[in-house]
Amino acid sequence: MAHVDAFEMERYQSLYWHLVDYDLSESGVTPLTIRELLGPDADAEFFLQQALGYPLSEGSYETRANIAQWYPECAPENVTLMNGGSEANLLALWSLLGPRDRLAFMLPNYCQGLGLGPFFGDGVDTFKLKPRDGRWSLDLEGLDRAAGKRTSVIMLCNPNNPTGAVLTDAEMQAVIDVATRAGAWIVADEIYRGAELETDVASPTFWGRYDKVIVTSGLSKAFAMPGLRVGWAVAPEDAIAKIWTRHDYTTLTPGIVGDRIAGITMRPDVRETVLGRTRSIVRANLPRLEGWIEAHPSFRYVRPVAGAIAYVGYDLPVRSPALVERIRTEQSVLLVPGAMFGLKKGIRFGFGYDIEYTMKGLARVDDTLADVSSTATHGA
Ligand SMILES: Cc1ncc(COP(=O)(O)O)c(C=O)c1O
């Protein structure tokens, strides 16, 4: 039987997020309630009368039409609904990778592709975002090297998890140029699109820039509804057909309640209201986290451009999984180590939840950091 590596980050979070005093591992913002989404005058009866039958396999036409409006020149036929962005990623890679195909995979990243690439295909070649001149920029030479004759998919996450970096137009074009040269598909995980810190315009999408693109996304991050388990793929119709074939073997359809709520959320007016809420949360909270970061002169930090996560590098003689595990066991605070994103000495901090709660968690992190620093100094 083909081996599949554990998805370390997901397993680490699932084991502990509900047991700690402070969960700062979450990458989204405080979830919406259905009441907040629908407004005070909403007809709750509408939901109570919803028959819990199967929805259409690909999601209702209305929901797909509303999602399509968030992408340039996109038709409802280019959209299919699934259970979470994670299922969209899985079905995209399963559809595009054959046993001899290689996956070119961006690091740092949400490492689902790192595990699935060798499972569906022959293996993974990585390329990097690197901190340079105050931003995380794409290493073009590394990308060029990673995409060879057998590369059938280039997968990236934009806006990026864990850095919050967003590719420039020139970088997006460079990815497309390399994909064109290699004859490869691009799978762009854009689940953080819409949570921008500096602008009310959503980050650019890969959809519409190249023929062989599958965009994966969903309501879990920028739309603040992770528990709804709604994800989607936006793809050319032939790729949608391949995804559907595989979806028939996984979860068949989205959930009916998720389909209905996604239909409401993705109406352009509601969509902008929900994204406005997310943007105001991340804009209010990040300066507080940054105040804490600035109090640690040894941290290396590049401001995120979008999303509710910030990545901080540190200079201490301890690897990131060990440091984060110490913080969890000593302080009951959950964070995510850089190693779980393909980085080394660093930690990802979620800042999209109640900021007073977050700051209390960070104060506890300080206790362990102080101890690690003093041991390092005295040990040296
Ligand atoms: C980049 C990225 N893609 C997909 C997912 C999974 O999304 P979902 O919860 O919608 O399955 C995550 C979750 O952290 C993520 O960070």
The ligand as an ORCA input file, in Angstrom:
! r2SCAN-3c Opt
* xyz 0 1
  C      -3.394     27.427      2.929
  C      -4.461     26.560      3.499
  N      -5.206     25.819      2.670
  C      -6.189     25.013      3.139
  C      -6.434     24.922      4.493
  C      -7.518     24.008      4.967
  O      -8.722     24.663      4.820
  P     -10.105     24.020      5.283
  O     -10.195     24.171      6.754
  O     -11.113     24.861      4.536
  O     -10.107     22.605      4.846
  C      -5.669     25.663      5.383
  C      -5.907     25.537      6.830
  O      -5.158     25.991      7.656
  C      -4.666     26.510      4.877
  O      -3.901     27.250      5.683
*
